[in-house]
């Protein structure tokens, strides 16, 4: 089974996890939804802006569960098709961090400090090492097992 398929599923799991987190932030923060309603309404708060955020909050709450269900499905498939659980986990985590950064910037105007960028860079370098390391040869595996015993 191709290792690229596991990486693709893990990256997808990270993106869906970020979408679930954004949905949760929208569901729990009515200010974003109210501001969006007012912006769409031409800058004035209408009667719809009083009840529409509640409907959108419920919808975003449902999306949290939907995105999480999809995320766990993708992550389970990533574990199945990856060479190791560490590869799937690190790939999913890196994808989640990057997706969260982009979604946070686009939806909420968030910025990240230099330390955050250093951390994600180190994570990505580790991910690169995991994906480029050659798998052990069968003879090497046998020798490693003999050394352990």
Buried (B, 14 or more C-beta within 10 A) or exposed (E): EEBEBBBBBBBBBBBBBBBBBBBBBBBEBBEBBBBBBBEEBEEEEEEEBEEBBEEBBEEBBEBBEBBBEBBBBBBEBBBEBBBEEEBBBBBBBBBBBBBBBEBBEEEEEEEBEEEEEEEBEEBBEBBEEBBEEEEEEEEEEEEEEEEEE
